């Protein structure tokens, strides 16, 4: 009784395999049966012409059936079954099921096809691993971006007189390498811009360290020269990579209404003077932060003759290094001329006109680096709330729009 049940179970299992097999392989089954029938006819006709006078027609039919069956099973074993194996693994690949490497100890067309499939599978497995790693890295970058956003400036000091300020920054990727802020001390307003050399995660980590240190020191009323000195000492002790920081920091004396600048190998300061109706470029070269161990004797502070209605512009290097479709750069000279043409407007309108000119120049060129723009205008006894905005690459398309570069 037990044997009968086992045989019945095996029969049902075999029946299920046949039922599962036929619908998806009906074409190849029909083709194989047709091929077997034609083969039988062909062999029978040949043997009939040769042996009809020697042996009976029944013997000829038996011989041709045996030969055609041998040929057919050779075809099944060496062609049809290997192809079915390949198709099965292809189906596993498409359905993301477990894939088994196709093994053949021969060097014919079937082996070449199976080897090709094996190579594809190897690439797919590598790509799936890469996608998994990319998702993990993407999650880590998003987390790092959130941490960076938490230390980036989100508001301006509650009161600033004499100055009309607009400051905007846009990252080129998930994380920033530029950094800026406006910090109100007891008697001074500090406006600074930093740019870390090199790119990606290491530069972002250095930027975060420097930014936290600057804010901590600035809140303790440390002057710009000592801020640079202490941040340089910190980075020199803690950061072993060759990441330097170019920077420029303005100090506005709220009581005396005077502007001073401290620099560490950054882009020039554009200063438009209403008195001369000309924009000059104040050089901020010399030494970068973390380039040498001690910068105390190298960092200096100088005054800018910043009179009423004068304009000062700070910027990061991608503004003047951006290229258009002809591979031409948005050079400093052109940038300065734009400021000269628009100096008499409020800061927001100067910024808007610069943005339009910038977008018309670069057109659809990609943003390959962070962009930061800070404009300060001396408006005398007037009071004006500064505009300060941070835009990450996630807030808009990285590409240039048709009429205005996408800051927001």
C-alpha positions in Angstrom: 0.0 0.0 0.0 2.8 2.3 0.9 4.6 1.6 -2.4 1.4 2.4 -4.3 1.1 5.8 -2.5 4.8 6.5 -3.3 4.2 5.7 -7.0 1.1 7.7 -7.1 2.9 10.7 -5.5 5.8 10.4 -8.0 3.3 10.2 -10.9 1.5 13.3 -9.6 4.8 15.1 -9.3 5.8 14.1 -12.8 2.4 15.2 -14.1 2.8 18.6 -12.4 6.2 19.0 -14.1 4.6 18.2 -17.5 1.8 20.6 -16.9 4.2 23.4 -15.8 6.6 22.6 -18.7 4.2 22.4 -21.7 2.6 25.9 -21.6 5.9 27.7 -21.6 7.6 25.3 -24.0 4.8 24.4 -26.4 6.6 26.0 -29.4 9.8 24.0 -28.9 7.9 20.8 -28.3 5.8 21.2 -31.5 9.0 22.1 -33.4 10.8 19.0 -32.0 7.9 16.6 -32.9 7.7 18.1 -36.3 11.4 17.7 -36.8 11.2 14.1 -35.6 8.4 13.4 -38.0 10.3 14.9 -41.0 13.5 13.0 -40.0 11.6 9.7 -40.0 10.2 10.4 -43.5 13.6 11.4 -44.8 15.4 8.3 -43.5 12.5 6.0 -44.5 12.6 7.3 -48.1 16.3 6.9 -48.4 16.3 3.3 -47.0 13.3 2.4 -49.1 15.1 3.3 -52.3 18.3 1.4 -51.3 16.8 -1.7 -49.6 13.4 -2.3 -51.0 14.6 -5.2 -53.2 16.6 -6.8 -50.4 14.5 -6.6 -47.2 10.8 -6.1 -46.3 9.2 -2.8 -45.8 8.6 -3.6 -42.1 12.3 -4.1 -41.6 13.1 -0.8 -43.3 10.5 1.0 -41.1 12.0 -0.5 -37.9 15.6 0.4 -38.9 14.7 4.0 -39.8 12.8 4.4 -36.5 15.7 3.2 -34.5 18.2 5.5 -36.3 15.9 8.5 -36.2 15.3 7.9 -32.5 19.0 7.8 -31.8 19.5 11.0 -33.9 16.6 12.7 -32.1 17.8 11.8 -28.6 21.3 13.1 -29.6 19.6 16.3 -30.5 17.6 16.4 -27.3 20.6 15.7 -25.1 23.2 18.0 -26.8 21.0 20.8 -28.1 17.5 21.0 -26.7 18.2 20.3 -23.0 21.2 22.7 -22.9 19.0 25.4 -24.5 16.3 24.7 -22.0 18.8 25.1 -19.2 20.0 28.4 -20.6 16.4 29.6 -20.9 15.6 28.6 -17.4 18.6 30.6 -16.0 17.6 33.6 -18.2 14.1 33.4 -16.6 15.7 33.2 -13.2 17.7 36.3 -14.1 14.7 38.2 -15.3 12.6 37.2 -12.2 15.6 38.0 -9.8 15.6 34.4 -8.6 18.7 32.5 -7.6 20.9 32.0 -10.6 23.0 28.8 -11.1 26.1 29.1 -13.2 25.7 27.2 -16.5 28.4 24.5 -16.9 29.3 22.9 -20.2 32.5 20.9 -20.9 32.5 21.6 -24.6 33.5 24.3 -27.0 30.7 24.7 -29.5 28.0 27.4 -30.1 25.9 26.3 -27.1 28.9 26.7 -24.8 29.6 30.2 -26.3 26.0 31.2 -25.6 26.2 29.8 -22.0 29.5 31.5 -21.4 28.0 34.8 -22.6 25.1 34.4 -20.2 27.4 33.6 -17.4 29.4 36.8 -18.1 26.2 38.8 -18.1 25.2 37.3 -14.8 28.5 38.2 -13.3 28.1 41.8 -14.5 24.6 41.9 -13.1 25.7 40.6 -9.8 28.4 43.2 -9.7 25.9 45.9 -10.6 23.5 44.8 -8.0 26.3 45.0 -5.4 27.2 48.5 -6.7 23.5 49.5 -6.4 23.4 48.2 -2.9 26.6 50.2 -2.0 25.2 53.2 -3.8 22.1 53.1 -1.7 24.1 52.8 1.5 26.4 55.7 0.5 23.4 57.8 -0.6 21.8 57.3 2.8 25.0 58.3 4.5 25.3 61.4 2.2 21.8 62.4 2.9 22.5 62.1 6.7 25.7 64.1 6.3 23.8 66.7 4.3 21.2 67.0 7.1 24.0 67.5 9.6 25.6 70.1 7.5 22.2 71.9 7.0 21.9 72.1 10.8 25.1 74.2 11.1 24.6 76.3 8.0 23.2 79.8 8.5 19.4 80.0 8.5 18.9 83.5 9.9 20.6 86.9 10.1 21.4 89.0 13.2 18.3 90.8 14.6 19.6 94.2 13.8 22.2 95.5 11.3 22.3 99.2 10.5 24.1 100.9 7.6 24.3 97.8 5.6 22.1 96.3 2.8 23.3 92.7 2.5 22.3 89.8 0.2 24.0 86.5 0.6 23.2 83.3 -1.3 24.8 79.9 -1.7 24.0 76.8 -3.8 25.8 73.5 -3.5 26.6 71.4 -6.6 26.0 68.1 -4.9 24.5 66.5 -1.7 27.1 68.2 0.5 28.8 71.6 0.7 32.4 72.7 0.3 31.6 76.4 0.6 30.5 78.0 3.8 29.5 81.5 4.8 27.7 83.3 7.6 26.9 86.7 9.1 27.6 86.8 12.9 26.7 89.7 15.2 29.3 90.3 17.9 29.0 93.0 20.6 30.4 95.9 18.5 31.2 94.1 15.2 29.3 92.3 12.4 31.4 89.5 10.9 30.7 88.5 7.3 32.8 85.6 6.1 33.1 83.1 3.2 35.2 79.9 3.3 36.0 77.5 0.4 37.7 74.1 1.1 40.0 72.8 -1.6 39.2 69.5 -3.2 35.7 68.1 -3.2 33.4 65.5 -1.9 33.1 64.0 1.6 36.6 64.8 3.0 36.2 68.5 2.0 32.7 68.6 3.6 34.0 67.2 6.9 36.8 69.8 7.0 34.3 72.5 6.2 32.0 71.4 9.1 34.9 71.4 11.5 36.0 74.8 10.5 32.5 76.3 10.5 31.7 75.0 14.0 35.1 76.4 15.2 34.5 79.8 13.6 31.0 80.2 15.1 32.2 79.2 18.5 35.1 81.7 18.4 33.0 84.5 16.9 30.4 84.1 19.6 33.1 84.5 22.1 34.0 87.9 20.5 37.4 86.7 19.2 38.7 89.0 16.4 39.1 87.7 12.8 42.9 87.4 13.0 42.7 85.2 16.1 39.9 83.2 14.6 42.1 82.4 11.6 45.0 81.5 13.9 43.0 79.2 16.1 41.2 77.4 13.3 44.5 76.9 11.5 46.0 75.4 14.7 42.9 73.1 15.1 43.0 71.8 11.5 46.7 71.4 11.5 46.5 69.1 14.6 43.4 67.2 13.6 43.3 67.0 9.8 46.1 65.0 8.2 44.9 65.4 4.6 46.0 68.2 2.2 42.8 70.1 2.5 43.4 73.9 2.6 40.8 76.6 3.2 40.7 79.8 1.3 38.8 82.5 3.1 37.9 86.2 3.4 36.3 87.7 6.5 34.8 91.2 6.7 34.5 93.0 10.1 32.0 95.9 10.1 32.6 98.2 13.1 29.0 99.1 14.1 30.0 102.1 16.2 32.6 103.7 13.9 30.9 102.5 10.7 34.2 101.2 9.2 34.9 98.1 7.2 37.9 95.8 7.7 39.0 92.6 5.9 41.1 89.6 6.8 42.1 87.1 4.2 43.6 83.8 3.5 44.2 83.2 -0.2 40.7 83.7 -1.5 39.1 85.3 -4.5 39.6 89.0 -4.8 37.2 91.4 -3.1 35.2 93.6 -5.6 34.9 97.1 -4.2 32.8 99.7 -6.1 33.4 103.2 -5.0 30.8 105.9 -5.7 33.4 108.5 -5.3 35.4 107.2 -8.3 32.6 105.4 -10.1 34.9 102.5 -10.5 35.2 98.9 -9.2 38.6 97.8 -7.9 39.7 94.3 -7.1 41.3 94.0 -3.7 43.8 91.1 -3.7 43.3 88.5 -1.0 46.2 86.3 -1.8 49.1 85.2 0.4 48.5 82.1 2.5 45.6 79.7 3.0 44.4 78.2 6.2 46.2 74.9 7.1 48.9 75.6 4.5 51.5 76.3 7.2 51.6 75.4 10.9 51.7 79.0 12.3 49.8 81.8 10.5 49.9 84.3 13.4 52.5 86.5 11.7 51.0 86.1 8.2 47.3 86.9 8.8 46.6 90.6 8.6 43.6 92.9 8.9 43.3 96.0 6.7 40.6 98.7 6.3 38.5 99.2 3.2 37.5 102.8 2.5 33.9 101.8 2.5 31.9 105.0 2.2 28.2 105.6 1.8 26.6 103.9 -1.2 29.8 101.9 -1.9 29.4 98.2 -2.8 31.5 95.2 -1.7 31.2 91.7 -3.3 32.5 88.4 -2.0 32.2 85.3 -4.0 33.5 81.7 -4.5 35.6 80.7 -7.4 33.0 78.9 -9.5 31.4 82.3 -10.5 34.5 83.4 -12.4 35.5 79.8 -13.4 32.1 78.8 -14.9 32.2 78.1 -18.6 29.7 78.6 -21.4 29.0 76.5 -24.5 32.1 77.9 -26.2 34.3 76.8 -23.3 34.8 80.5 -22.3 35.0 81.5 -18.7 33.0 84.1 -16.8 36.1 86.1 -16.0 36.6 88.5 -13.2 36.7 91.4 -15.6 33.3 90.7 -16.9 31.9 90.1 -13.4 33.3 93.5 -12.2 31.7 95.2 -15.2 28.3 93.8 -14.2 28.7 95.2 -10.7 29.7 98.6 -12.1 26.6 98.7 -14.3 24.2 98.0 -11.5 25.8 99.5 -8.4 23.1 102.2 -7.9 20.3 99.7 -7.2 19.5 97.9 -4.0 21.4 94.8 -3.2 18.6 92.4 -4.2 18.2 94.1 -7.6 22.0 94.1 -8.2 21.9 90.4 -7.4 19.0 89.8 -9.8 20.7 91.6 -12.7 24.0 89.7 -12.1 22.1 86.4 -12.0 20.4 87.1 -15.4 23.7 88.0 -16.9 25.4 84.9 -15.5 22.6 82.6 -16.8 22.8 84.1 -20.2 26.5 83.5 -20.3 26.7 79.9 -19.0 23.4 78.9 -20.6 23.0 75.1 -20.0 26.5 74.4 -18.7 26.5 72.2 -15.5 27.4 73.5 -12.1 30.5 71.7 -11.1 31.3 73.5 -7.8 29.5 75.3 -5.0 28.6 78.8 -5.7 28.4 81.6 -3.1 27.6 85.2 -3.6 27.6 87.9 -0.9 27.0 91.6 -1.7 27.1 94.4 0.9 26.0 98.0 0.2 26.6 100.9 2.6 23.2 102.6 2.8 24.1 105.2 5.4 21.5 105.9 8.1 18.9 103.6 6.5 17.9 100.3 8.0 17.4 97.3 5.8 16.9 93.6 6.7 19.6 91.5 5.1 18.7 88.6 2.8 20.4 85.3 3.5 19.6 82.0 1.7 21.1 78.6 1.3 20.1 76.5 -1.6 21.2 72.9 -2.0 21.3 70.9 -5.2 18.1 69.1 -4.0 16.1 72.3 -4.1 16.2 72.7 -7.9 17.7 71.4 -11.1 21.5 71.6 -11.3 21.2 72.9 -14.9 20.9 76.5 -15.9 17.4 77.6 -16.8 16.8 79.3 -20.1 16.4 82.8 -18.6 17.8 82.8 -15.0 20.4 80.7 -13.2 18.5 78.6 -10.6 19.4 79.9 -7.2 15.9 79.0 -6.0 
